[in-house]
Amino acid sequence: MRPMRREVGSAMEPLEQLTTDCLIVGGGGAGVMAALHAYDANPELDITIVVKGLVAQSGCTRMVQGGYNAVLDPRDSFAAHFGDTVRGGGFLNDQDLAWTLVNEAPVRLVELENRYGCFFDRHPDGVIHQKPFAGQSFDRTVHRGDLTGIEIMGRLKDQLFARRLRRLEEHRALELVPAPGGGAVAGALLLDMRRGVPVLVRARAVLIATGGGATMYRIAAPSLEKAGDGVAMAWRAGARLMDMEMMQFHPTGLLAGRSRLTGSVLEEGLRGAGAHLRNARGERYMARYDPERQERSTRDVVSRSGYQEIMAGRGTPAGGVWIDVSHLGAANVRRQFPGMVERCKAVGVDLATEPVEVSPTAHFHMGGIAIDADCRTNLEGLFAAGEDAAGVHGSNRLGGNGVAESIVFGARAGEAMAAYVAGRDLPAADAAFAAAAAQAALAPLQRARGEDAFALRERLGVLTWEQVGLVRDAAGLSAARTELDDLYARAGGVAVNPERRLNGEWQQALDVRNLIEVARLIARAALLREESRGSHYRADFPAPDDARWLANICFRGPGWGSSSSDGDGDGDGDGAAVQTDLRPARLTRMAPAVPA
Ligand SMILES: Cc1cc2nc3c(=O)[nH]c(=O)nc-3n(C[C@H](O)[C@H](O)[C@H](O)COP(=O)(O)OP(=O)(O)OC[C@H]3O[C@@H](n4cnc5c(N)ncnc54)[C@H](O)[C@@H]3O)c2cc1C
């Protein structure tokens, strides 16, 4: 590994600098797999992994409960997994990406076990155990009990540490930095959160793997440090985004008042095993929405049904519904779902013997940065993988395909970056841009008075939950867009206490700006899509409309920081230069059987 080079000096404020070959932003499944594969492709490379939390101990891959989808059984097939994925995605998936996923998921699973030391549950005869997950025609979900992510990330962390890559933990990426004159990505501006110091990293290639984030909603499942940073940064740099309206809600998030456990997921396997969902009147309400499958219906239907029960006044006093597995037998529940039993115990409820209060919870963003199968974006030098990327899941993700996506595409991104940087010079970075971005990040510390970041986030959560959430319509989305623009403007005037080191209030101010930026794009796309498909439900257009909408909504911003100003004079705060394209869905392998 080459020694780190630090330089000082820039146009406006001295900036610490360092250089690297491959800069990987994010330390979840996609980021860590990218680092391992880039290193193994060329151990001479200088690789830096930057993580807002701790490597392999932050983000959502570690939180994966249910498992990882892979075709292993000879009675299963790639065609079946692909068909389930594309039908589940409402045919909006990029089918080349989905095909790559199903083909490489088993290869990477074998790698996880044989090369990296993971160990998944097995039958007594030694064959890997695969369990059923909703929306799948075969039992193909590989797992380690109900805490699969800890097994995967624990082993990957050991592997990463063994390779002695440079780790910048508790560093957040603030902004991608262009080469002088724009165009190519030449690195990123970071904030060392421990010291409160901006650092410019020049790099030959940059990977965005910050794990998306559904955390702009009042009730949300992902790890709290995720704030849509990667998508927001890429957007400001001019990357092409796709399917931004597609936000998945999980039907059963815990309700625990203002505790941070509110929103955390009680896994899908509970419904698979026979859980009952009841409203405050004790009715098994799923009989009204999907009489055949009831609680085993798909995530989108079960989530929306719960939401509609709550909105119709049939919810519990805390604004939820009940999940009940007590009829499955306490010993059985404790044996099958030890992690879920433990989680409920933390809020004082015994899952094995009594009903637990739950609500739909914002879970996974299918939309994000458009990529090709090598994780390249439309910007030179910029790659994206994992939940930050769009296309694999279309309008809805199957349980078990998320972690598979991060592992498969993280590995591909690492290899593609290693190939990309070979023989390529380190680009110069636009120092004035970086200095201005650093100044903007520091500004909340310097204001004596201003907006309260926590209050903005609270309002954002309520607004998105009520108007950009499970049930949408034109009036609500239009009003939400107006208010989101106002919130965005206010986020530009936040004041925080001036301590630089480990200042949570300051991080909140930086988070909320990105969360609002992403929420605006979700609302914008949701208003455009006048149909219902997958996770996107419009009460005013309740059916799918293949004739008009078998297409991906793509946005491209003006690039390099300019989206934050309104340039079009219509007062909507989103700028004239936003390009919107409807890209016909890529039906390269399979078309819907019956056109709507
Ligand atoms: C509770 C829960 C259960 C789930 N269960 C399943 C399941 O059973 N099966 C399945 O397939 N999927 C599941 N998922 C989805 C799955 O977790 C995701 O699809 C996947 O883990 C995303 O991986 P990632 O690498 O893209 O992001 P993550 O693993 O979330 O990692 C993101 C990383 O980026 C870092 N980061 C964020 N912002 C910045 C920044 N500005 N600068 C630097 N670093 C940053 C974070 O600290 C973190 O290290 C679940 C999700 C949740 C929330």
The ligand as a Tripos MOL2 file, in Angstrom:
@<TRIPOS>MOLECULE
LIG
   53    58     1     0     0
SMALL
NO_CHARGES

@<TRIPOS>ATOM
      1 C1        -34.3240   -4.1920    9.0360 C.3       1 LIG1
      2 C2        -33.9520   -4.5970    7.6470 C.ar      1 LIG1
      3 C3        -34.0040   -5.9230    7.3010 C.ar      1 LIG1
      4 C4        -33.6470   -6.3220    6.0200 C.ar      1 LIG1
      5 N1        -33.7190   -7.6510    5.7090 N.ar      1 LIG1
      6 C5        -33.3770   -8.0350    4.4620 C.ar      1 LIG1
      7 C6        -33.4120   -9.4320    4.1110 C.ar      1 LIG1
      8 O1        -33.7540  -10.2930    4.9210 O.2       1 LIG1
      9 N2        -33.0270   -9.7670    2.8690 N.ar      1 LIG1
     10 C7        -32.6320   -8.8460    1.9440 C.ar      1 LIG1
     11 O2        -32.3070   -9.2260    0.8200 O.2       1 LIG1
     12 N3        -32.5920   -7.5320    2.2530 N.ar      1 LIG1
     13 C8        -32.9480   -7.1010    3.4790 C.ar      1 LIG1
     14 N4        -32.9070   -5.7780    3.7930 N.ar      1 LIG1
     15 C9        -32.4090   -4.8280    2.7640 C.3       1 LIG1
     16 C10       -30.8950   -4.8510    2.7750 C.3       1 LIG1
     17 O3        -30.4580   -4.5230    4.0510 O.3       1 LIG1
     18 C11       -30.3240   -3.8450    1.7730 C.3       1 LIG1
     19 O4        -30.8270   -4.1840    0.5240 O.3       1 LIG1
     20 C12       -28.8050   -3.8920    1.7100 C.3       1 LIG1
     21 O5        -28.2440   -4.2430    2.9200 O.3       1 LIG1
     22 C13       -28.2130   -2.5690    1.2750 C.3       1 LIG1
     23 O6        -26.7940   -2.7300    1.2400 O.3       1 LIG1
     24 P1        -25.8440   -1.4920    0.8950 P.3       1 LIG1
     25 O7        -24.4580   -1.9870    0.9360 O.co2     1 LIG1
     26 O8        -26.3310   -0.8400   -0.3390 O.co2     1 LIG1
     27 O9        -26.0820   -0.4660    2.0770 O.3       1 LIG1
     28 P2        -25.8820   -0.6050    3.6580 P.3       1 LIG1
     29 O10       -25.5590   -1.9740    4.0720 O.co2     1 LIG1
     30 O11       -27.0460    0.0450    4.2680 O.co2     1 LIG1
     31 O12       -24.5710    0.2570    3.9340 O.3       1 LIG1
     32 C14       -24.5410    1.6550    3.7370 C.3       1 LIG1
     33 C15       -23.2200    2.1660    4.2620 C.3       1 LIG1
     34 O13       -23.0130    3.4970    3.8080 O.3       1 LIG1
     35 C16       -22.5710    4.3010    4.9020 C.3       1 LIG1
     36 N5        -22.9180    5.6890    4.5880 N.ar      1 LIG1
     37 C17       -24.1260    6.2710    4.5200 C.ar      1 LIG1
     38 N6        -23.9860    7.5750    4.1610 N.ar      1 LIG1
     39 C18       -22.6680    7.8000    4.0100 C.ar      1 LIG1
     40 C19       -21.8910    8.9430    3.6810 C.ar      1 LIG1
     41 N7        -22.4540   10.1260    3.4210 N.pl3     1 LIG1
     42 N8        -20.5410    8.8180    3.6560 N.ar      1 LIG1
     43 C20       -19.9340    7.6320    3.9420 C.ar      1 LIG1
     44 N9        -20.6310    6.5200    4.2560 N.ar      1 LIG1
     45 C21       -21.9700    6.6090    4.2850 C.ar      1 LIG1
     46 C22       -23.2750    3.6950    6.0990 C.3       1 LIG1
     47 O14       -22.6570    4.0850    7.3010 O.3       1 LIG1
     48 C23       -23.1190    2.2180    5.7770 C.3       1 LIG1
     49 O15       -21.8320    1.7840    6.1560 O.3       1 LIG1
     50 C24       -33.2580   -5.3600    5.0650 C.ar      1 LIG1
     51 C25       -33.2230   -4.0160    5.4130 C.ar      1 LIG1
     52 C26       -33.5660   -3.6280    6.6910 C.ar      1 LIG1
     53 C27       -33.5330   -2.1790    7.0330 C.3       1 LIG1
@<TRIPOS>BOND
     1     1     2 1
     2     2     3 ar
     3     2    52 ar
     4     3     4 ar
     5     4     5 ar
     6     4    50 ar
     7     5     6 ar
     8     6     7 ar
     9     6    13 1
    10     7     8 2
    11     7     9 ar
    12     9    10 ar
    13    10    11 2
    14    10    12 ar
    15    12    13 ar
    16    13    14 ar
    17    14    15 1
    18    14    50 ar
    19    15    16 1
    20    16    17 1
    21    16    18 1
    22    18    19 1
    23    18    20 1
    24    20    21 1
    25    20    22 1
    26    22    23 1
    27    23    24 1
    28    24    25 2
    29    24    26 1
    30    24    27 1
    31    27    28 1
    32    28    29 2
    33    28    30 1
    34    28    31 1
    35    31    32 1
    36    32    33 1
    37    33    34 1
    38    33    48 1
    39    34    35 1
    40    35    36 1
    41    35    46 1
    42    36    37 ar
    43    36    45 ar
    44    37    38 ar
    45    38    39 ar
    46    39    40 ar
    47    39    45 ar
    48    40    41 1
    49    40    42 ar
    50    42    43 ar
    51    43    44 ar
    52    44    45 ar
    53    46    47 1
    54    46    48 1
    55    48    49 1
    56    50    51 ar
    57    51    52 ar
    58    52    53 1
@<TRIPOS>SUBSTRUCTURE
     1 LIG1         1 GROUP 0 **** ****
